[in-house]
Amino acid sequence: IGRPQGLKSLTLSGPLLSTARWIADNDDYIRALSPEAQDALARSGGRGADHDPKVAMAVAEYNRRHLCRADPWPDFLEQAMSGTNATVYNTMWGPTEFICTGTLQRYDCTSRLSHIQAPALVICGQYDESAPSSCHEFSKLIPDAQLAVIPGASHLPFIERPDPFMVILRTFLKECE
């Protein structure tokens, strides 16, 4: 970290900077799901959605709230999601979004954020998996950072609310020129 030669700015969109914080935030989100979804996830034992249709429905409910709120999802997003490499995802994260058992299980770079020496934009959606409260705390750890939360969006604000996302991003980049 620091400021590599040529780096003018840094943009962190819906960042995973601490797995423990991500899981804690998503535990809060799970408690706000329907009782049926909560029950399915509690009974799943950390198994993925392909093992139980009720878990698949719970994951779909979660995704509609915190991954992408567009309805319907754009075709390119559906294609991208269906083309996800499960082996890589499971190795890095695990079989379910809600419990990390992979190589990212102990990931936490928050102690290094204070070393970033470039202007930074931390941007997320109002309902983002990378919770706005966490993004706010992360932005405070970076010496020259600003936070932007896109109203009505979740983890993919550049898809859900592209106009406000691009205005914020362009304004930040212009300030950094």
Rosetta silent file (secondary structure, phi, psi, omega in degrees, C-alpha in Angstrom):
SEQUENCE: IGRPQGLKSLTLSGPLLSTARWIADNDDYIRALSPEAQDALARSGGRGADHDPKVAMAVAEYNRRHLCRADPWPDFLEQAMSGTNATVYNTMWGPTEFICTGTLQRYDCTSRLSHIQAPALVICGQYDESAPSSCHEFSKLIPDAQLAVIPGASHLPFIERPDPFMVILRTFLKECE
SCORE:     score description
SCORE:     0.000 S_00000001
   1 L     0.000  176.990 -175.461    0.000    0.000    0.000 S_00000001
   2 L   123.973 -125.675  177.085    1.072    3.632   -0.163 S_00000001
   3 L  -147.402   90.587  177.598    1.134    5.359   -3.491 S_00000001
   4 L   -58.371  150.203 -179.530    2.737    3.444   -6.358 S_00000001
   5 L   -54.409  130.802  177.624    4.279    5.614   -9.058 S_00000001
   6 L    91.593  -12.344  179.985    1.626    6.935  -11.429 S_00000001
   7 L   -76.645  121.452  179.687   -1.320    6.262   -9.129 S_00000001
   8 L   -98.247  -30.330 -178.385   -3.538    9.348   -9.007 S_00000001
   9 L  -162.819  171.634 -179.542   -6.473    7.936   -7.054 S_00000001
  10 E  -137.065  132.591  175.491   -8.141    4.801   -5.773 S_00000001
  11 E  -118.400  125.870  177.745  -11.788    3.782   -6.032 S_00000001
  12 E  -115.147  108.947 -177.246  -13.148    1.026   -3.793 S_00000001
  13 E  -104.792  115.569 -178.840  -16.644   -0.003   -4.871 S_00000001
  14 L    52.236   50.888 -169.093  -18.513   -2.225   -2.396 S_00000001
  15 L   -75.202  145.047  167.577  -15.182   -3.407   -1.010 S_00000001
  16 L   -95.857  102.165 -178.638  -14.462   -6.562    0.954 S_00000001
  17 L  -113.323  -13.449  176.939  -11.784   -5.273    3.332 S_00000001
  18 E  -152.357  114.530  179.627  -12.546   -7.491    6.322 S_00000001
  19 H   -61.511  -41.791 -179.577  -14.196  -10.892    6.033 S_00000001
  20 H   -60.895  -40.721  179.599  -15.282  -10.822    9.681 S_00000001
  21 H   -68.289  -41.759  178.707  -16.966   -7.454    9.174 S_00000001
  22 H   -58.218  -47.804 -179.631  -18.601   -8.623    5.916 S_00000001
  23 H   -63.933  -43.722  179.544  -20.016  -11.712    7.653 S_00000001
  24 H   -61.742  -43.539  178.427  -21.247   -9.660   10.639 S_00000001
  25 H   -62.296  -42.172 -178.187  -22.976   -7.162    8.338 S_00000001
  26 H   -73.740  -26.246  170.924  -24.581   -9.960    6.380 S_00000001
  27 H   -61.708  -40.796  176.127  -25.713  -11.680    9.561 S_00000001
  28 H   -61.603  -43.620  179.190  -27.646   -8.473   10.280 S_00000001
  29 H   -63.324  -38.585  179.690  -29.136   -8.586    6.782 S_00000001
  30 H   -61.784  -39.547  179.701  -30.135  -12.238    7.231 S_00000001
  31 H   -64.690  -15.140  177.948  -32.064  -11.309   10.393 S_00000001
  32 L   -96.919   -3.048  177.245  -34.123   -8.943    8.205 S_00000001
  33 L   -74.237  171.176  177.026  -35.072  -11.646    5.674 S_00000001
  34 L   -60.564  153.397  178.283  -38.397  -13.431    5.795 S_00000001
  35 H   -56.233  -36.997  179.675  -38.774  -16.001    8.594 S_00000001
  36 H   -64.061  -41.981  179.589  -38.811  -18.785    5.966 S_00000001
  37 H   -66.397  -43.613  178.263  -35.508  -17.579    4.498 S_00000001
  38 H   -59.288  -44.254 -179.353  -33.916  -17.258    7.928 S_00000001
  39 H   -63.636  -44.372 -179.904  -35.044  -20.765    8.848 S_00000001
  40 H   -61.333  -43.225 -179.626  -33.735  -22.264    5.585 S_00000001
  41 H   -68.472  -38.658  179.056  -30.335  -20.627    6.048 S_00000001
  42 H   -64.104  -37.819 -178.759  -30.142  -21.654    9.701 S_00000001
  43 H   -81.952  -11.758 -173.020  -30.918  -25.278    8.800 S_00000001
  44 L   -70.781  -21.848 -179.483  -28.570  -25.345    5.796 S_00000001
  45 L    64.582   24.099  179.456  -25.469  -25.969    7.881 S_00000001
  46 L    81.854    7.294  176.980  -23.474  -23.787    5.496 S_00000001
  47 L   -78.474  153.353 -178.436  -24.280  -25.885    2.453 S_00000001
  48 L   -71.611  171.908 -176.080  -24.842  -24.069   -0.811 S_00000001
  49 H   -65.295  -22.778 -177.747  -28.146  -23.319   -2.500 S_00000001
  50 H   -74.540   -5.595  178.998  -27.851  -26.305   -4.864 S_00000001
  51 H   -92.125  -16.474 -173.242  -28.495  -28.691   -1.935 S_00000001
  52 L  -155.888  121.472 -179.536  -31.909  -27.358   -0.937 S_00000001
  53 H   -60.122  -29.018  177.896  -34.543  -25.420   -2.922 S_00000001
  54 H   -69.791  -35.306  175.575  -35.520  -23.512    0.242 S_00000001
  55 H   -68.407  -40.477  177.424  -31.936  -22.324    0.641 S_00000001
  56 H   -59.363  -40.364  178.293  -31.930  -21.339   -3.037 S_00000001
  57 H   -66.811  -38.430  178.034  -35.068  -19.251   -2.402 S_00000001
  58 H   -65.325  -43.306  177.867  -33.419  -17.629    0.651 S_00000001
  59 H   -63.125  -40.850  178.290  -30.309  -16.802   -1.352 S_00000001
  60 H   -62.708  -40.900  177.620  -32.487  -15.346   -4.118 S_00000001
  61 H   -62.375  -45.585  177.868  -34.310  -13.166   -1.564 S_00000001
  62 H   -59.835  -48.015 -177.977  -30.982  -11.982   -0.164 S_00000001
  63 H   -61.423  -38.143  178.179  -29.586  -11.300   -3.651 S_00000001
  64 H   -65.032  -27.532 -179.818  -32.656   -9.242   -4.631 S_00000001
  65 H   -89.674  -39.377 -165.644  -32.074   -7.048   -1.574 S_00000001
  66 H  -122.966  -10.317  177.111  -28.279   -6.832   -1.314 S_00000001
  67 L  -102.112  -55.914  177.782  -26.605   -7.913   -4.559 S_00000001
  68 L  -150.557  120.039 -177.371  -28.738   -6.351   -7.301 S_00000001
  69 L   -91.120   -1.222  176.644  -32.105   -4.667   -6.828 S_00000001
  70 L   -64.355  139.735 -179.834  -32.790   -4.320  -10.561 S_00000001
  71 L  -138.497  111.338    0.233  -35.899   -6.255  -11.552 S_00000001
  72 L   -78.593  168.017  174.321  -35.408   -8.110  -13.759 S_00000001
  73 L   -67.660  144.550  175.806  -31.650   -8.468  -13.687 S_00000001
  74 L   -61.403  149.611 -178.958  -30.024   -7.453  -16.971 S_00000001
  75 H   -54.392  -42.135 -177.873  -29.197  -10.355  -19.271 S_00000001
  76 H   -63.216  -31.618  177.261  -25.451   -9.682  -19.015 S_00000001
  77 H   -72.836  -42.961  175.709  -25.635  -10.014  -15.213 S_00000001
  78 H   -57.197  -44.748  179.577  -27.607  -13.265  -15.441 S_00000001
  79 H   -63.638  -42.876  179.943  -24.987  -14.586  -17.883 S_00000001
  80 H   -63.135  -43.191 -179.316  -22.132  -13.487  -15.642 S_00000001
  81 H   -66.421  -38.186 -179.934  -23.689  -15.113  -12.585 S_00000001
  82 H   -74.147  -19.005  179.675  -24.364  -18.366  -14.416 S_00000001
  83 L   -96.032    8.273 -179.432  -20.777  -18.381  -15.698 S_00000001
  84 L   -63.184  135.668  178.630  -19.196  -18.018  -12.258 S_00000001
  85 L   -79.576  102.289 -176.222  -16.415  -20.532  -11.694 S_00000001
  86 H   -62.116  -33.406 -179.557  -17.704  -22.436   -8.663 S_00000001
  87 H   -64.344  -45.776  179.247  -14.320  -24.067   -8.013 S_00000001
  88 H   -66.148  -47.614 -179.475  -12.575  -20.713   -7.682 S_00000001
  89 H   -58.554  -48.333 -178.625  -15.429  -19.182   -5.659 S_00000001
  90 H   -64.780  -34.732  178.034  -15.612  -22.162   -3.301 S_00000001
  91 H   -67.844  -42.963 -177.055  -11.834  -22.179   -2.852 S_00000001
  92 H   -81.099  -38.974 -174.927  -11.694  -18.485   -2.045 S_00000001
  93 L  -114.130  -57.862 -177.069  -14.986  -18.071   -0.170 S_00000001
  94 L   138.201 -178.965 -173.488  -16.898  -21.324    0.330 S_00000001
  95 L   -76.265  -11.165 -179.394  -20.147  -22.981   -0.757 S_00000001
  96 E  -138.732  147.854 -179.573  -22.430  -20.251    0.600 S_00000001
  97 L   -63.378  -21.288 -166.804  -22.318  -16.462    0.647 S_00000001
  98 L   -96.802  -12.049  178.019  -23.066  -16.375    4.363 S_00000001
  99 E  -136.771  122.826  179.720  -20.213  -18.410    5.850 S_00000001
 100 L   -93.317  120.767  177.691  -16.616  -18.062    4.680 S_00000001
 101 L  -121.476    1.985 -175.340  -14.644  -21.311    4.791 S_00000001
 102 L   -94.833 -163.060 -175.892  -12.170  -20.531    2.014 S_00000001
 103 L   -64.958  -18.729  177.870   -8.822  -18.771    1.722 S_00000001
 104 L   -87.167    4.184 -173.534  -10.450  -15.384    2.464 S_00000001
 105 L   -53.531  -39.585 -177.646  -11.690  -16.624    5.852 S_00000001
 106 L  -109.557   16.354 -177.282   -9.227  -14.518    7.854 S_00000001
 107 L   -66.246  129.954  175.765   -8.769  -11.713    5.325 S_00000001
 108 E  -161.344  111.161  179.400   -8.555   -8.263    6.884 S_00000001
 109 L  -108.833   12.305 -174.836   -6.594   -5.387    5.397 S_00000001
 110 H   -62.131  -30.790  179.664   -8.135   -2.629    7.525 S_00000001
 111 H   -68.439  -15.077 -178.902   -4.923   -2.108    9.514 S_00000001
 112 H   -98.360   -7.976 -176.082   -3.197   -1.143    6.256 S_00000001
 113 H   -62.745  -31.188 -179.409   -5.756    1.414    5.050 S_00000001
 114 H   -67.157  -13.748  179.846   -3.992    4.246    6.877 S_00000001
 115 H   -86.508   -9.390 -179.955   -0.967    3.691    4.614 S_00000001
 116 L   -68.525  124.633 -175.337   -2.859    4.625    1.441 S_00000001
 117 L  -111.805   24.089  179.017   -1.353    7.893    0.223 S_00000001
 118 L  -124.015  152.686  173.120   -3.685    8.636   -2.671 S_00000001
 119 L   -57.506  138.078 -176.547   -7.112   10.241   -2.733 S_00000001
 120 E  -130.784  143.128  172.561   -9.672    7.462   -2.334 S_00000001
 121 E  -115.467  121.575  172.436  -13.362    7.097   -3.039 S_00000001
 122 E  -104.743  118.075 -174.702  -15.236    4.423   -1.111 S_00000001
 123 E  -128.226  138.634  179.483  -18.570    3.932   -2.845 S_00000001
 124 E  -153.386  171.357  175.694  -21.408    1.549   -2.091 S_00000001
 125 E   -91.756  159.026 -179.861  -25.143    1.166   -2.371 S_00000001
 126 L   -56.486  -33.199 -177.352  -27.600    1.926    0.401 S_00000001
 127 L  -113.693   23.158 -172.977  -28.383   -1.813    0.708 S_00000001
 128 L   -61.989  145.088  169.417  -24.923   -3.089   -0.289 S_00000001
 129 L   -55.652  -38.109  172.542  -23.464   -6.368    0.966 S_00000001
 130 L   -83.546   86.799 -167.260  -20.536   -4.125    1.809 S_00000001
 131 L   -54.682  139.513  178.545  -22.680   -2.273    4.331 S_00000001
 132 H   -53.874  -36.142  178.714  -22.616    1.535    4.281 S_00000001
 133 H   -63.532  -39.318  177.201  -21.757    1.621    7.998 S_00000001
 134 H   -70.078  -43.188  178.436  -18.654   -0.485    7.331 S_00000001
 135 H   -60.687  -36.693  176.767  -17.722    1.544    4.245 S_00000001
 136 H   -61.207  -47.167  179.554  -18.014    4.680    6.380 S_00000001
 137 H   -64.853  -39.561  177.788  -15.588    3.233    8.931 S_00000001
 138 H   -62.242  -43.788 -177.983  -13.207    2.075    6.201 S_00000001
 139 H   -63.065  -32.181  178.426  -13.215    5.521    4.598 S_00000001
 140 H   -70.098  -20.569  179.776  -12.289    7.090    7.945 S_00000001
 141 H   -82.683  -14.887 -179.503   -9.181    4.864    8.074 S_00000001
 142 L   -97.602  124.150 -173.302   -7.856    6.232    4.770 S_00000001
 143 L   -53.395  -42.399 -176.616   -6.219    9.660    5.216 S_00000001
 144 L  -121.714   66.689 -176.189   -7.646   11.300    2.067 S_00000001
 145 E  -121.924  153.056  170.556  -10.891    9.431    1.471 S_00000001
 146 E  -129.807  154.099 -178.629  -14.466   10.290    0.805 S_00000001
 147 E  -113.321  139.241  171.991  -17.539    8.100    1.061 S_00000001
 148 E  -132.357  129.579  176.876  -20.477    7.971   -1.338 S_00000001
 149 E  -116.258  122.266 -177.525  -23.594    5.904   -0.723 S_00000001
 150 E   -86.021  114.481 -179.216  -25.924    5.482   -3.712 S_00000001
 151 L   -60.674  140.161  174.768  -29.559    5.669   -2.535 S_00000001
 152 L    75.386    0.957 -177.956  -31.775    2.744   -3.497 S_00000001
 153 L  -107.740  165.789  175.377  -28.872    0.623   -4.756 S_00000001
 154 L  -119.477 -131.460 -172.080  -27.166   -2.475   -3.405 S_00000001
 155 L   -73.080  -17.551 -177.738  -23.838   -4.122   -4.331 S_00000001
 156 L  -119.891   60.074 -175.545  -24.018   -3.225   -8.021 S_00000001
 157 H   -62.438  -25.792  178.235  -24.901    0.494   -8.019 S_00000001
 158 H   -69.787  -17.831  173.718  -23.233    0.966  -11.420 S_00000001
 159 H   -96.439  -45.693 -174.308  -25.948   -1.351  -12.826 S_00000001
 160 H   -73.524  -41.645 -176.534  -28.864   -0.365  -10.594 S_00000001
 161 L  -136.088   64.518 -172.830  -28.310    3.400  -10.512 S_00000001
 162 H   -62.107  -35.348 -177.256  -25.724    4.113  -13.232 S_00000001
 163 H   -64.351  -55.001  178.905  -26.413    7.851  -13.562 S_00000001
 164 H   -63.958  -34.936  178.412  -25.742    8.854   -9.933 S_00000001
 165 H   -60.015  -47.889 -177.257  -22.878    6.358   -9.725 S_00000001
 166 H   -69.356  -34.964  176.671  -21.163    7.859  -12.774 S_00000001
 167 H   -61.111  -47.017 -179.925  -21.721   11.458  -11.632 S_00000001
 168 H   -63.311  -46.379 -178.186  -20.033   10.673   -8.309 S_00000001
 169 H   -64.240  -47.640 -179.834  -17.200    8.730   -9.947 S_00000001
 170 H   -62.403  -41.088  178.548  -16.544   11.346  -12.647 S_00000001
 171 H   -61.047  -45.554  179.333  -16.606   14.174  -10.105 S_00000001
 172 H   -61.975  -48.233 -178.298  -14.103   12.348   -7.908 S_00000001
 173 H   -62.675  -39.282  178.291  -11.812   11.514  -10.821 S_00000001
 174 H   -62.981  -40.617  176.978  -11.938   15.098  -12.091 S_00000001
 175 H   -62.047  -27.582 -175.961  -10.953   16.341   -8.612 S_00000001
 176 H   -90.937   -6.826 -178.616   -7.954   13.994   -8.729 S_00000001
 177 L   -65.574    0.000    0.000   -6.638   15.100  -12.145 S_00000001
